Amino acid sequence: MDRLSREGVRPEQCPAPTLSTLAVLDTDGRTRAEVFWLIDSIDACWAAVDLADNAGGTVGFGSIEGMTVGQPVPSGPPPGTEWYAVTAFHGRVADVRATGATDHVLGPVHSRTVDLGGGKLVTFVSYGIRIPEQGEILTLYLCPPTGDCRDVSMTG
């Protein structure tokens, strides 16, 4: 949390997280974590924190609705690099799994459901991949137990 509280680390729309606003999706218990914090019932901030990396990882801001339809896209990590993303699904969604090129997936998908008020639920999901080689197509889907899978494929 200390790293995310520093000025200049977060987009200006993101307030510093607090113990009461920060939710951890996954962590290795030492140097890496995927987290999110709500600004309100419309917008959220998320981060893939890497204490072993001097750059500190990635911090983002966006609408919760946008996170439920958008596709996370890495910006510039070299091939072979571990990359972690946070996205969202409407409702309470348990047991989201990655399918497709699972040889690039780093461990299981993690999720946490929050109540935005008025009975509106959203499930935040984190997953990790190894960035494909230049020009390699990584076919990958996040699939809830029921309903449509989300295409999160990318080209290295």
C-alpha positions in Angstrom: 0.0 0.0 0.0 2.9 2.3 0.7 4.0 2.1 -3.0 0.5 3.0 -4.2 0.2 6.0 -1.8 3.1 7.9 -3.3 2.3 10.9 -5.5 3.0 10.3 -9.2 2.5 6.6 -9.0 -1.2 6.6 -9.6 -3.3 8.3 -12.3 -4.5 11.6 -10.9 -8.1 10.4 -10.7 -7.1 7.7 -8.2 -7.0 8.7 -4.6 -4.4 6.9 -2.4 -5.9 3.5 -1.2 -6.5 3.0 2.4 -6.9 -0.2 4.5 -10.6 0.1 4.2 -10.8 0.7 0.5 -8.0 -1.7 -0.8 -9.0 -5.2 -1.8 -6.4 -7.8 -2.7 -7.2 -10.2 -5.5 -4.0 -12.2 -5.4 -0.5 -12.0 -3.9 2.6 -14.1 -3.7 3.0 -12.9 -0.1 6.3 -11.3 -0.8 6.8 -9.0 -3.8 3.7 -9.2 -6.0 0.0 -8.4 -5.7 -3.0 -7.5 -7.8 -5.4 -5.1 -6.0 -8.3 -2.8 -6.7 -10.0 0.0 -4.8 -13.3 1.7 -5.5 -13.5 5.4 -6.0 -17.3 5.2 -5.9 -20.0 2.9 -7.5 -18.9 4.1 -11.0 -15.1 4.2 -11.1 -12.3 2.1 -9.7 -8.5 1.9 -9.6 -6.5 -1.2 -9.9 -2.8 -2.2 -9.7 -0.5 -5.0 -10.4 2.3 -4.3 -7.8 5.7 -5.7 -8.2 8.1 -4.8 -5.4 11.0 -6.6 -7.1 10.6 -4.2 -10.1 12.0 -0.7 -9.5 9.1 0.6 -11.7 6.7 -0.8 -9.2 4.2 -2.4 -11.6 1.1 -0.9 -13.3 -1.6 1.3 -11.9 -4.8 2.0 -13.8 -8.1 3.9 -13.5 -11.4 3.3 -15.3 -15.1 3.0 -15.1 -16.3 -0.3 -13.6 -18.6 -0.6 -16.6 -15.7 -0.3 -19.0 -13.8 -3.0 -17.1 -16.7 -5.4 -17.7 -16.5 -5.0 -21.5 -12.9 -3.9 -22.2 -9.9 -6.1 -22.8 -6.8 -5.4 -20.7 -3.9 -4.7 -23.0 -0.2 -4.7 -21.8 1.7 -1.7 -22.8 5.3 -2.5 -23.7 6.4 -5.5 -21.5 9.0 -7.6 -23.4 8.2 -11.2 -24.5 8.5 -13.7 -21.7 7.7 -11.1 -19.0 5.1 -12.0 -16.4 2.1 -9.6 -16.7 -0.9 -9.3 -14.5 -4.3 -7.8 -15.3 -7.5 -6.8 -13.5 -10.9 -6.9 -15.2 -14.5 -7.2 -14.0 -17.7 -9.2 -14.6 -21.3 -8.1 -13.8 -22.9 -9.9 -10.9 -21.5 -12.5 -8.5 -19.2 -14.7 -10.6 -17.3 -17.5 -9.0 -14.8 -20.0 -10.5 -13.8 -17.9 -13.6 -11.2 -20.0 -15.5 -8.7 -19.2 -18.2 -9.0 -21.3 -21.4 -7.1 -21.4 -24.6 -3.3 -21.0 -24.5 -3.1 -22.0 -20.9 0.6 -22.7 -21.1 1.0 -18.9 -20.9 -1.2 -18.6 -17.8 0.4 -18.0 -14.5 -1.7 -19.9 -11.9 -5.4 -19.7 -11.3 -7.7 -16.8 -11.9 -8.6 -14.9 -8.7 -11.8 -13.0 -8.0 -13.6 -10.9 -5.5 -17.3 -9.7 -5.6 -18.3 -6.4 -4.2 -21.8 -4.8 -3.7 -21.9 -1.4 -5.4 -25.2 -0.6 -3.7 -28.8 -1.0 -4.8 -28.2 -4.7 -5.3 -25.7 -4.1 -8.0 -22.8 -6.6 -7.8 -19.6 -6.7 -9.7 -16.8 -9.3 -9.6 -13.3 -8.1 -10.0 -11.0 -10.7 -11.6 -7.2 -10.9 -11.8 -5.1 -13.2 -13.9 -1.4 -13.5 -14.9 0.2 -14.4 -18.2 3.6 -14.7 -19.8 3.8 -12.2 -22.6 4.0 -14.0 -26.0 6.9 -13.7 -28.4 6.9 -11.0 -31.0 4.2 -11.8 -33.6 2.9 -14.8 -31.6 -0.8 -14.9 -31.1 -1.9 -15.8 -27.6 -5.5 -17.1 -27.7 -7.0 -16.7 -24.2 -10.5 -16.5 -22.8 -11.8 -15.9 -19.3 -14.8 -18.1 -18.8 -17.4 -18.0 -16.0 -19.2 -21.2 -15.2 -22.3 -20.0 -17.1 -22.6 -17.4 -19.9 -20.2 -16.2 -22.5 -16.4 -16.3 -22.2 -14.5 -13.0 -22.5 -11.8 -12.9 -25.2 -8.6 -11.6 -23.7 -6.4 -12.8 -26.6 -3.4 -10.7 -27.7 -0.5 -10.7 -30.2 3.0 -10.4 -28.9 
